Amino acid sequence: MYMKEVVVQNQVGLHARPATFFIQKANEYKSSIWVESDDRKVNAKSLLGVLSLGITKGLTITIIADGADEEDAVNDLVNLISSNFA
């Protein structure tokens, strides 16, 4: 299991389009991936799950992965969020 925290700096947080980009990236990996915020943990490959967290700008989230490509998955998702989905 591998995890990292990241602060969401995107103006709209992880809502609609940014959440779709995030989920598409998460689905590129074989590992199980979760997003944790305020003691709630959801599947990072589920649009409804990610949207249900209501992640807004300035919120710190934890990305957790477990599997063969867990480090690559977490690092790439953290980089995606840090780059404001560029």
N, C-alpha and C positions, 0 to 999 in steps of 0.2 A: 504494500500500500504506500502511495506517495501523495503528498498534499502540499499546497501552497496557498497563501492568502494573497489577495489582490484587491486594491481599491478601485471601484468603478468610477471612471472620470467622464464617461460619455454623457452628453447633455441629457439624453432621455433614459439613461440607465440601460438595463437589459429588457427592453420592451420592443415588441413587434419586429422591425427589421434587424436590429442588432442581435436579438435573441435568435432569430432565424439563422444568421451567420454563425453564431456560437454553436447552435445545435448541429448545423451542417459540418462544422469542424470537429465536433465531438464524435459524430458518426463515422468519421474517417478512421477511428481507432477501434481495436478489438476489445480493449479494456473496458470494464465497467467504470463509469464516470458519474460522479455526483457533484452537485453544487449545494453548499451549506450556507445558510444565512439565518441569523437569529434563532439558533437551535432547531431549524427545520432543514431537512436534507431531501433533495429531489434528484431524480435521474436527469443528468445533463443532456441526455438524448431525447428528452420529452419536452416539446414546446409548451404544452399546458403546465407541466411541472415547473419549468423555469419561469414562465410568466406568473405562476401562482405565488412565487416568492416576492413579487413586487419590488424588484431590485432597482433602486434609484441612484442618481449621481451621489458620490461620496460614501456610499455604503461599502464596507469591507466584506468580501465573500471568501469562502474557502472552496477550492476545487480539489476534489479527491478522486484518485483513480486506483484501480486494482486490476492488474493483468500484465501481460507480456510487454506492452508498450506504454505502461503507466507514466513513466517519466516524460516521454515525448508528448503524450497527451496533455498532461498538466502544464508543461512548459509552453506548448503551443497555444493552449487556451488562455493562459496568463498573458502571453505576448499579444494575443488578439485583443484582449480587454485593455491592456496597457497602451496599445496603439490606437485606441478609440475606434477599433474596427476598420482601420484604414487598409 
